[in-house]
C-alpha cells in the first residue's frame, strides 16, 4: 500500500517540492550555514530600516526615540531586540 504522502493530492505537492526534491551531490551540510547567514543579513537589513524610520539621532532626543520605539511602536521592542541580537 502506498504511503499517504504520495497519494494525497495536497501532500503529494509538498512531498515533491520538499522531501523528494533531487539535489546536486556537491551540496553539503555546510551550505545550511550560508543560508542562515543570508537569513540573518535580510533580518538585519529589514529591522534596521524599520528602526531607522523611528529613530532620531539628535543628542537631546536619541534616548527618547529609543524609548518611543520600545514602548509606543507596535512590536518595536521585539524588532529592536531582533536587531541587537542578530548583530552579535
MOTA-V950511 format. One record per residue. N is the residue number from 0. RES is the residue in one letter. OMEGA is omega as a letter, one per 30 degrees, with the letter a starting at -180 (NA if undefined). Layout:
N,RES,OMEGA  N,RES,OMEGA
This chain:
0,X,a  1,X,a  2,X,a  3,X,a  4,X,l  5,X,a  6,X,a  7,X,a  8,X,a  9,X,l  10,X,l  11,X,l  12,X,l  13,X,l  14,X,a  15,X,a  16,X,a  17,X,a  18,X,a  19,X,a  20,X,l  21,X,l  22,X,l  23,X,a  24,X,a  25,X,l  26,X,l  27,X,l  28,X,l  29,X,l  30,X,l  31,X,l  32,X,l  33,X,l  34,X,l  35,X,l  36,X,l  37,X,l  38,X,l  39,X,l  40,X,l  41,X,l  42,X,l  43,X,a  44,X,a  45,X,l  46,X,l  47,X,l  48,X,l  49,X,l  50,X,l  51,X,l  52,X,a  53,X,a  54,X,l  55,X,a  56,X,l  57,X,a  58,X,a  59,X,a  60,X,a  61,X,a  62,X,l  63,X,l  64,X,l  65,X,l  66,X,l  67,X,l  68,X,a  69,X,a  70,X,a  71,X,a  72,X,l  73,X,a  74,X,l  75,X,l  76,X,a  77,X,a  78,X,l  79,X,l  80,X,l  81,X,l  82,X,a  83,X,a  84,X,l  85,X,a  86,X,a  87,X,NA
